[in-house]
Amino acid sequence: MRRILFLLIFGLAGLGVLLWLGIWQMQRLAWKQNVLSEIERRISADPVALPPQVSVGADKYLPVTVSGELEPGEIHVLVSVKHVGAGYRIIQSFSTRDRTILVDRGYIPTTAKQADRLTGPMEITGNLHWPDEIDSYTPEADIEANIWFARDVPNLAAALGAEPVLLIARSETDPNVTPLPVDTVGIPNDHLQYAITWFGLALVWAAMTGYFLWRSRANSESDAT
């Protein structure tokens, strides 16, 4: 009986922990869905004028419309677009009456790297963003070949002589450049998969606990006879 009681307590304790982890992941899922909904609401809001003072925290995803001049000279950031293939994001400086910011115009295929693109006066609508794309595995930019591997806003701004403010265009700036507007697709949300994993482990744990209890009881009855 002592062995059966130990197995029962141990089994119930383990089952409780696994179920709690699964429930916690479901709570995290609800929280993340609310966060993503808020980000999507902010992204799709009506555009406003560029704030005089831009805050990385408060103005992330802010939709804005700017009027000014898209200046010559561009930086190519390597990117891969699903179902399309490898290409480059085109980053250029954009001058308004009193300031210069960065604009991510969108995607071109690798074969269009040397093609001419429209510059000059235009109005652009998009979202402010400071992408977090750099980790310890990100290669250094190949300045000579004009190939960058991440949108490192401060370094891009230094290279183009602009403020470290990046506007990702959602309006077209050139017929041959495809806008890649901001969305929530790249924000990870794996909590449902984690919850399923924990609940699956809880089911296996319960089954194994039941099996060991049955074996222990059968062995006890066999020893008694």
Backbone as CSV, one residue per row, in Angstrom:
resi,resn,N_x,N_y,N_z,CA_x,CA_y,CA_z,C_x,C_y,C_z
1,MET,0.824,-1.211,0.000,0.000,0.000,0.000,0.863,1.268,0.000
2,ARG,1.996,1.199,0.715,2.858,2.369,0.771,3.388,2.722,-0.614
3,ARG,3.759,1.692,-1.389,4.268,1.949,-2.741,3.168,2.507,-3.634
4,ILE,1.976,1.987,-3.524,0.856,2.482,-4.328,0.544,3.925,-3.966
5,LEU,0.566,4.233,-2.662,0.292,5.601,-2.225,1.348,6.555,-2.758
6,PHE,2.621,6.127,-2.740,3.693,6.975,-3.270,3.500,7.237,-4.762
7,LEU,3.185,6.170,-5.514,2.962,6.333,-6.958,1.775,7.249,-7.236
8,LEU,0.738,7.126,-6.429,-0.450,7.952,-6.619,-0.126,9.430,-6.370
9,ILE,0.585,9.710,-5.256,0.934,11.103,-4.940,1.865,11.673,-5.999
10,PHE,2.876,10.883,-6.370,3.830,11.332,-7.376,3.141,11.577,-8.716
11,GLY,2.243,10.660,-9.090,1.531,10.790,-10.362,0.624,12.009,-10.381
12,LEU,-0.121,12.223,-9.294,-1.022,13.377,-9.240,-0.244,14.690,-9.230
13,ALA,0.904,14.702,-8.523,1.716,15.915,-8.489,2.243,16.255,-9.878
14,GLY,2.773,15.257,-10.568,3.277,15.487,-11.924,2.172,15.900,-12.873
15,LEU,1.010,15.256,-12.758,-0.124,15.612,-13.608,-0.557,17.055,-13.358
16,GLY,-0.566,17.446,-12.076,-0.949,18.819,-11.738,-0.011,19.842,-12.342
17,VAL,1.295,19.552,-12.287,2.285,20.483,-12.847,2.097,20.614,-14.359
18,LEU,1.928,19.499,-15.045,1.777,19.530,-16.501,0.494,20.247,-16.914
19,LEU,-0.588,19.995,-16.193,-1.843,20.694,-16.499,-1.708,22.196,-16.241
20,TRP,-1.017,22.550,-15.162,-0.820,23.968,-14.863,-0.020,24.653,-15.964
21,LEU,1.014,23.981,-16.471,1.804,24.549,-17.563,0.961,24.741,-18.814
22,GLY,0.090,23.759,-19.100,-0.790,23.888,-20.255,-1.755,25.051,-20.095
23,ILE,-2.346,25.188,-18.922,-3.279,26.298,-18.658,-2.552,27.632,-18.737
24,TRP,-1.327,27.676,-18.202,-0.542,28.911,-18.257,-0.261,29.324,-19.694
25,GLN,0.043,28.347,-20.553,0.281,28.670,-21.959,-1.000,29.162,-22.641
26,MET,-2.155,28.637,-22.251,-3.409,29.140,-22.801,-3.655,30.585,-22.363
27,GLN,-3.284,30.898,-21.142,-3.402,32.284,-20.679,-2.446,33.191,-21.451
28,ARG,-1.234,32.689,-21.682,-0.271,33.463,-22.479,-0.775,33.640,-23.913
29,LEU,-1.452,32.630,-24.443,-2.014,32.720,-25.786,-3.037,33.852,-25.861
30,ALA,-3.922,33.913,-24.877,-4.929,34.979,-24.858,-4.254,36.349,-24.766
31,TRP,-3.220,36.443,-23.927,-2.488,37.707,-23.785,-1.834,38.099,-25.109
32,LYS,-1.162,37.142,-25.788,-0.466,37.448,-27.030,-1.464,37.839,-28.116
33,GLN,-2.617,37.180,-28.163,-3.627,37.542,-29.157,-4.120,38.968,-28.946
34,ASN,-4.264,39.373,-27.702,-4.665,40.749,-27.411,-3.580,41.733,-27.862
35,VAL,-2.316,41.371,-27.610,-1.205,42.226,-28.033,-1.191,42.369,-29.549
36,LEU,-1.347,41.243,-30.267,-1.331,41.285,-31.724,-2.513,42.083,-32.272
37,SER,-3.668,41.933,-31.633,-4.838,42.706,-32.067,-4.606,44.200,-31.904
38,GLU,-3.959,44.574,-30.808,-3.669,45.987,-30.572,-2.659,46.517,-31.594
39,ILE,-1.652,45.702,-31.913,-0.668,46.111,-32.915,-1.330,46.260,-34.281
40,GLU,-2.192,45.303,-34.653,-2.883,45.381,-35.938,-3.793,46.610,-35.997
41,ARG,-4.450,46.916,-34.879,-5.313,48.099,-34.840,-4.468,49.356,-35.050
42,ARG,-3.302,49.388,-34.423,-2.426,50.556,-34.548,-1.877,50.673,-35.969
43,ILE,-1.490,49.557,-36.560,-0.936,49.576,-37.915,-1.954,50.108,-38.917
44,SER,-3.207,49.685,-38.773,-4.236,50.020,-39.764,-4.973,51.321,-39.470
45,ALA,-4.564,52.062,-38.444,-5.227,53.322,-38.110,-4.996,54.355,-39.216
46,ASP,-5.772,55.422,-39.194,-5.601,56.497,-40.181,-4.243,57.171,-39.990
47,PRO,-3.550,57.433,-41.102,-2.222,58.063,-40.980,-2.307,59.500,-40.497
48,VAL,-1.252,59.907,-39.801,-1.144,61.274,-39.280,0.152,61.870,-39.800
49,ALA,0.372,63.138,-39.480,1.636,63.781,-39.840,2.766,63.228,-38.976
50,LEU,3.976,63.289,-39.487,5.149,62.833,-38.738,5.322,63.693,-37.490
51,PRO,5.350,63.087,-36.294,5.498,63.885,-35.066,6.825,64.655,-35.052
52,PRO,6.820,65.858,-34.486,8.079,66.630,-34.398,9.157,65.892,-33.613
53,GLN,8.751,65.246,-32.533,9.669,64.439,-31.743,9.185,62.989,-31.792
54,VAL,10.036,62.112,-32.305,9.647,60.714,-32.484,10.203,59.880,-31.347
55,SER,9.347,59.024,-30.763,9.744,58.134,-29.676,9.723,56.699,-30.164
56,VAL,10.820,55.986,-29.953,10.910,54.596,-30.398,9.820,53.746,-29.753
57,GLY,9.542,53.971,-28.486,8.526,53.176,-27.807,7.118,53.603,-28.149
58,ALA,6.831,54.901,-28.057,5.461,55.388,-28.222,5.014,55.403,-29.676
59,ASP,5.941,55.562,-30.610,5.558,55.741,-32.012,5.814,54.522,-32.886
60,LYS,6.178,53.401,-32.293,6.360,52.185,-33.083,5.029,51.778,-33.709
61,TYR,5.036,51.505,-35.003,3.877,51.128,-35.826,2.974,52.317,-36.173
62,LEU,3.314,53.529,-35.755,2.457,54.680,-36.016,2.311,54.903,-37.518
63,PRO,1.069,54.978,-38.035,0.885,55.279,-39.459,1.060,56.768,-39.718
64,VAL,1.880,57.111,-40.685,2.122,58.521,-41.006,2.141,58.704,-42.520
65,THR,1.887,59.931,-42.929,2.047,60.351,-44.328,3.027,61.509,-44.355
66,VAL,4.020,61.409,-45.226,5.019,62.474,-45.343,5.067,62.953,-46.793
67,SER,5.342,64.228,-46.951,5.531,64.826,-48.275,6.922,65.428,-48.319
68,GLY,7.590,65.216,-49.425,8.938,65.739,-49.553,9.614,65.172,-50.776
69,GLU,10.897,64.917,-50.660,11.675,64.461,-51.806,12.471,63.214,-51.446
70,LEU,12.272,62.180,-52.254,13.044,60.954,-52.106,14.383,61.151,-52.791
71,GLU,15.448,61.084,-52.023,16.761,61.452,-52.535,17.458,60.278,-53.210
72,PRO,18.326,60.560,-54.187,19.101,59.488,-54.832,20.032,58.815,-53.817
73,GLY,20.470,57.625,-54.173,21.337,56.862,-53.282,20.505,55.920,-52.448
74,GLU,20.797,54.638,-52.516,19.981,53.658,-51.816,20.831,52.566,-51.201
75,ILE,20.286,51.965,-50.159,20.922,50.819,-49.507,20.064,49.593,-49.764
76,HIS,20.719,48.479,-50.033,20.016,47.234,-50.335,20.150,46.273,-49.153
77,VAL,19.009,45.906,-48.577,18.981,44.971,-47.454,18.441,43.638,-47.958
78,LEU,19.234,42.588,-47.822,18.848,41.274,-48.329,17.599,40.768,-47.608
79,VAL,16.645,40.250,-48.390,15.397,39.758,-47.824,14.901,38.607,-48.682
80,SER,14.106,37.723,-48.078,13.470,36.652,-48.829,11.967,36.762,-48.628
81,VAL,11.233,36.785,-49.736,9.779,36.918,-49.696,9.156,35.572,-50.036
82,LYS,8.241,35.115,-49.188,7.608,33.815,-49.369,6.920,33.733,-50.725
83,HIS,7.133,32.614,-51.410,6.555,32.329,-52.732,7.109,33.224,-53.837
84,VAL,8.089,34.076,-53.512,8.680,34.951,-54.522,10.176,34.683,-54.657
85,GLY,10.880,34.712,-53.522,12.303,34.422,-53.549,13.134,35.535,-52.959
86,ALA,14.436,35.431,-53.152,15.370,36.394,-52.578,15.329,37.703,-53.345
87,GLY,15.628,38.756,-52.624,15.673,40.085,-53.234,16.232,41.078,-52.243
88,TYR,15.942,42.340,-52.454,16.439,43.394,-51.574,15.313,44.338,-51.175
89,ARG,15.384,44.814,-49.935,14.601,45.968,-49.529,15.391,47.217,-49.926
90,ILE,14.698,48.191,-50.478,15.338,49.437,-50.892,15.142,50.475,-49.790
91,ILE,16.234,50.926,-49.202,16.205,51.943,-48.152,16.818,53.225,-48.698
92,GLN,16.084,54.328,-48.595,16.591,55.613,-49.066,16.258,56.703,-48.058
93,SER,16.931,57.817,-48.208,16.626,58.972,-47.365,15.520,59.791,-48.028
94,PHE,14.689,60.395,-47.184,13.548,61.178,-47.644,13.553,62.498,-46.894
95,SER,13.614,63.597,-47.639,13.726,64.920,-47.025,12.394,65.640,-47.076
96,THR,11.931,66.067,-45.922,10.779,66.958,-45.842,11.323,68.389,-45.768
97,ARG,10.489,69.336,-45.401,10.956,70.723,-45.366,12.064,70.953,-44.345
98,ASP,11.999,70.206,-43.226,12.938,70.522,-42.146,13.670,69.314,-41.565
99,ARG,13.500,68.154,-42.187,14.190,66.987,-41.631,14.342,65.906,-42.692
100,THR,15.222,64.948,-42.397,15.471,63.824,-43.305,15.335,62.528,-42.527
101,ILE,14.495,61.634,-43.041,14.286,60.336,-42.402,14.613,59.228,-43.395
102,LEU,14.480,57.993,-42.962,14.681,56.834,-43.826,13.339,56.318,-44.323
103,VAL,13.321,55.807,-45.543,12.131,55.158,-46.092,12.509,53.782,-46.615
104,ASP,11.753,52.776,-46.168,11.864,51.416,-46.719,10.822,51.328,-47.836
105,ARG,11.279,51.404,-49.080,10.357,51.465,-50.209,9.715,50.119,-50.512
106,GLY,10.396,49.021,-50.189,9.853,47.698,-50.460,10.843,46.796,-51.160
107,TYR,10.316,45.840,-51.915,11.084,44.711,-52.446,11.372,44.862,-53.932
108,ILE,12.611,44.487,-54.290,12.969,44.276,-55.690,13.663,42.925,-55.796
109,PRO,13.550,42.231,-56.929,14.315,40.992,-57.101,15.799,41.288,-57.239
110,THR,16.618,40.295,-57.013,18.073,40.496,-57.081,18.517,40.954,-58.464
111,THR,17.761,40.569,-59.495,18.134,40.945,-60.865,17.924,42.436,-61.136
112,ALA,17.166,43.119,-60.252,16.881,44.541,-60.465,17.770,45.442,-59.615
113,LYS,18.842,44.891,-59.084,19.701,45.660,-58.170,20.241,46.933,-58.813
114,GLN,20.611,46.869,-60.060,21.233,48.018,-60.730,20.231,48.857,-61.529
115,ALA,18.970,48.523,-61.470,17.974,49.258,-62.262,17.750,50.656,-61.692
116,ASP,17.321,51.571,-62.568,16.983,52.923,-62.131,15.603,52.910,-61.477
117,ARG,15.447,53.728,-60.427,14.163,53.834,-59.748,13.779,55.295,-59.582
118,LEU,12.468,55.523,-59.488,11.968,56.882,-59.360,12.459,57.526,-58.069
119,THR,12.865,58.767,-58.158,13.188,59.580,-56.978,12.515,60.936,-57.165
120,GLY,12.803,61.857,-56.277,12.248,63.189,-56.401,11.026,63.403,-55.538
121,PRO,10.242,64.459,-55.812,9.099,64.808,-54.968,8.022,63.721,-54.997
122,MET,7.506,63.390,-53.832,6.404,62.444,-53.730,5.827,62.455,-52.321
123,GLU,4.666,61.834,-52.184,4.026,61.661,-50.878,4.002,60.171,-50.573
124,ILE,4.398,59.809,-49.362,4.501,58.396,-48.979,3.721,58.168,-47.694
125,THR,2.943,57.111,-47.695,2.216,56.686,-46.500,2.762,55.338,-46.043
126,GLY,2.979,55.219,-44.752,3.490,53.958,-44.208,3.444,53.968,-42.694
127,ASN,4.251,53.121,-42.091,4.288,52.988,-40.633,5.713,53.143,-40.125
128,LEU,5.859,53.870,-39.028,7.169,53.965,-38.386,7.501,52.629,-37.730
129,HIS,8.757,52.242,-37.827,9.154,50.951,-37.249,10.646,50.959,-36.973
130,TRP,11.032,50.231,-35.947,12.434,50.017,-35.608,12.630,48.507,-35.496
131,PRO,12.835,47.820,-36.624,12.892,46.353,-36.604,14.039,45.834,-35.744
132,ASP,13.776,44.735,-35.050,14.798,44.069,-34.240,15.283,42.857,-35.025
133,GLU,16.250,43.058,-35.906,16.680,42.011,-36.832,18.131,41.588,-36.633
134,ILE,18.770,42.079,-35.598,20.198,41.825,-35.420,20.425,40.893,-34.244
135,ASP,21.210,39.849,-34.458,21.648,38.987,-33.373,23.122,38.658,-33.591
136,SER,23.627,37.738,-32.800,25.062,37.425,-32.871,25.444,36.735,-34.183
137,TYR,24.454,36.247,-34.945,24.750,35.550,-36.196,24.613,36.460,-37.420
138,THR,24.200,37.702,-37.232,24.005,38.607,-38.362,25.355,39.061,-38.923
139,PRO,25.621,38.806,-40.207,26.913,39.236,-40.782,27.005,40.756,-40.862
140,GLU,28.221,41.238,-40.926,28.450,42.652,-41.146,28.047,43.014,-42.581
141,ALA,27.583,44.228,-42.753,27.191,44.684,-44.091,28.396,44.692,-45.031
142,ASP,28.145,44.300,-46.275,29.173,44.386,-47.314,28.998,45.749,-47.989
143,ILE,29.707,46.737,-47.486,29.524,48.109,-47.953,29.902,48.244,-49.424
144,GLU,30.974,47.593,-49.833,31.438,47.708,-51.217,30.401,47.181,-52.204
145,ALA,29.778,46.044,-51.860,28.759,45.456,-52.732,27.367,46.017,-52.457
146,ASN,27.263,46.880,-51.446,25.976,47.453,-51.034,24.965,46.347,-50.733
147,ILE,25.362,45.447,-49.838,24.457,44.391,-49.375,24.469,44.406,-47.843
148,TRP,23.334,44.708,-47.275,23.148,44.679,-45.836,22.286,43.476,-45.485
149,PHE,22.429,42.995,-44.254,21.731,41.777,-43.863,20.666,42.013,-42.788
150,ALA,20.474,43.262,-42.418,19.450,43.604,-41.427,19.168,45.093,-41.532
151,ARG,17.964,45.472,-41.117,17.622,46.899,-41.086,18.065,47.466,-39.734
152,ASP,19.335,47.767,-39.668,19.942,48.363,-38.478,19.735,49.872,-38.574
153,VAL,18.654,50.369,-37.996,18.227,51.751,-38.225,19.317,52.775,-37.899
154,PRO,19.983,52.707,-36.744,21.024,53.715,-36.480,22.142,53.719,-37.516
155,ASN,22.606,52.545,-37.933,23.685,52.490,-38.925,23.206,52.901,-40.312
156,LEU,21.971,52.522,-40.652,21.404,52.966,-41.924,21.304,54.495,-41.957
157,ALA,20.861,55.065,-40.841,20.725,56.515,-40.759,22.084,57.201,-40.899
158,ALA,23.091,56.642,-40.253,24.432,57.220,-40.355,24.955,57.142,-41.784
159,ALA,24.685,56.035,-42.456,25.179,55.860,-43.821,24.500,56.806,-44.802
160,LEU,23.233,57.139,-44.546,22.479,57.976,-45.477,22.311,59.410,-44.986
161,GLY,22.881,59.730,-43.845,22.785,61.084,-43.326,21.381,61.489,-42.945
162,ALA,20.687,60.601,-42.253,19.293,60.855,-41.883,19.092,60.627,-40.398
163,GLU,17.914,61.008,-39.897,17.539,60.672,-38.526,17.333,59.161,-38.426
164,PRO,17.536,58.570,-37.242,17.259,57.142,-37.065,15.755,56.879,-36.922
165,VAL,15.019,57.268,-37.960,13.564,57.097,-38.022,13.261,56.420,-39.345
166,LEU,12.650,55.239,-39.295,12.390,54.458,-40.501,10.895,54.405,-40.774
167,LEU,10.498,54.860,-41.958,9.119,54.756,-42.427,9.045,53.620,-43.430
168,ILE,8.265,52.597,-43.113,8.095,51.469,-44.026,6.870,51.745,-44.891
169,ALA,7.108,51.954,-46.172,6.046,52.390,-47.070,4.988,51.313,-47.255
170,ARG,3.730,51.737,-47.254,2.650,50.847,-47.684,2.002,51.377,-48.961
171,SER,2.385,52.598,-49.359,1.974,53.122,-50.658,3.102,52.901,-51.655
172,GLU,2.761,52.815,-52.928,3.748,52.530,-53.958,4.599,53.760,-54.242
173,THR,5.915,53.555,-54.347,6.823,54.657,-54.666,7.465,54.489,-56.034
174,ASP,7.251,53.321,-56.649,7.809,53.029,-57.971,7.068,51.794,-58.495
175,PRO,6.676,51.785,-59.781,5.955,50.618,-60.305,6.733,49.310,-60.195
176,ASN,8.059,49.407,-60.112,8.892,48.205,-60.072,9.390,47.856,-58.673
177,VAL,8.858,48.547,-57.664,9.193,48.246,-56.269,7.909,47.842,-55.556
178,THR,7.908,46.645,-54.984,6.725,46.124,-54.297,6.782,46.476,-52.813
179,PRO,5.845,47.281,-52.314,5.865,47.602,-50.877,5.751,46.350,-50.017
180,LEU,6.489,46.343,-48.923,6.395,45.272,-47.918,5.949,45.929,-46.608
181,PRO,4.660,46.244,-46.496,4.187,46.994,-45.326,4.337,46.216,-44.040
182,VAL,4.288,46.938,-42.933,4.403,46.337,-41.609,3.178,45.457,-41.350
183,ASP,3.406,44.287,-40.767,2.315,43.427,-40.322,2.772,42.650,-39.099
184,THR,1.919,41.766,-38.611,2.235,41.000,-37.397,2.683,39.573,-37.702
185,VAL,2.881,39.265,-38.990,3.215,37.888,-39.364,4.512,37.426,-38.708
186,GLY,5.492,38.317,-38.619,6.790,37.920,-38.074,6.876,37.892,-36.566
187,ILE,5.790,38.265,-35.879,5.811,38.244,-34.409,5.446,36.837,-33.936
188,PRO,6.332,36.144,-33.234,6.056,34.748,-32.860,4.883,34.623,-31.894
189,ASN,4.072,33.595,-32.124,2.963,33.279,-31.233,2.802,31.761,-31.208
190,ASP,3.651,31.108,-30.408,3.693,29.643,-30.363,3.006,29.063,-29.130
191,HIS,2.229,29.880,-28.430,1.676,29.430,-27.154,0.677,28.283,-27.310
192,LEU,-0.081,28.265,-28.408,-1.030,27.155,-28.611,-0.285,25.841,-28.778
193,GLN,0.803,25.845,-29.556,1.592,24.618,-29.733,2.179,24.161,-28.404
194,TYR,2.665,25.126,-27.587,3.202,24.765,-26.281,2.111,24.171,-25.388
195,ALA,0.920,24.762,-25.419,-0.180,24.262,-24.594,-0.548,22.846,-24.999
196,ILE,-0.634,22.598,-26.302,-0.958,21.245,-26.779,0.104,20.257,-26.324
197,THR,1.365,20.692,-26.373,2.454,19.809,-25.925,2.302,19.455,-24.448
198,TRP,2.058,20.465,-23.594,1.918,20.196,-22.155,0.701,19.340,-21.859
199,PHE,-0.422,19.605,-22.516,-1.620,18.784,-22.285,-1.419,17.357,-22.793
200,GLY,-0.673,17.217,-23.897,-0.361,15.882,-24.400,0.521,15.113,-23.428
201,LEU,1.511,15.799,-22.866,2.360,15.155,-21.863,1.563,14.787,-20.613
202,ALA,0.599,15.640,-20.252,-0.248,15.340,-19.092,-1.052,14.072,-19.342
203,LEU,-1.571,13.917,-20.573,-2.335,12.710,-20.905,-1.460,11.470,-20.817
204,VAL,-0.234,11.572,-21.368,0.691,10.430,-21.300,1.059,10.132,-19.847
205,TRP,1.307,11.187,-19.053,1.653,11.018,-17.646,0.529,10.310,-16.888
206,ALA,-0.714,10.730,-17.151,-1.865,10.106,-16.479,-1.975,8.645,-16.866
207,ALA,-1.768,8.336,-18.150,-1.857,6.951,-18.607,-0.760,6.097,-17.969
208,MET,0.459,6.627,-17.922,1.566,5.873,-17.329,1.369,5.698,-15.823
209,THR,0.838,6.739,-15.167,0.565,6.622,-13.730,-0.470,5.534,-13.478
210,GLY,-1.530,5.515,-14.288,-2.549,4.479,-14.145,-1.983,3.093,-14.375
211,TYR,-1.094,2.991,-15.374,-0.486,1.690,-15.666,0.374,1.211,-14.500
212,PHE,1.216,2.100,-13.947,2.084,1.705,-12.837,1.270,1.361,-11.586
213,LEU,0.181,2.096,-11.364,-0.684,1.768,-10.225,-1.305,0.396,-10.412
214,TRP,-1.751,0.099,-11.610,-2.345,-1.218,-11.887,-1.323,-2.324,-11.711
215,ARG,-0.095,-2.108,-12.220,0.947,-3.122,-12.076,1.303,-3.331,-10.614
216,SER,1.417,-2.228,-9.873,1.779,-2.342,-8.458,0.708,-3.085,-7.678
217,ARG,-0.561,-2.785,-7.964,-1.631,-3.470,-7.271,-1.667,-4.951,-7.639
218,ALA,-1.445,-5.243,-8.949,-1.433,-6.637,-9.383,-0.288,-7.392,-8.715
219,ASN,0.879,-6.758,-8.613,2.017,-7.415,-7.957,1.756,-7.635,-6.474
220,SER,1.092,-6.645,-5.827,0.771,-6.796,-4.399,-0.179,-7.956,-4.177
221,GLU,-1.188,-8.072,-5.021,-2.138,-9.185,-4.886,-1.482,-10.514,-5.152
222,SER,-0.519,-10.521,-6.105,0.198,-11.766,-6.404,1.066,-12.190,-5.241
223,ASP,1.723,-11.181,-4.590,2.565,-11.489,-3.436,1.727,-11.990,-2.273
224,ALA,0.505,-11.442,-2.154,-0.364,-11.857,-1.037,-0.817,-13.297,-1.162
225,THR,-0.966,-13.759,-2.413,-1.403,-15.140,-2.618,-0.220,-16.106,-2.595
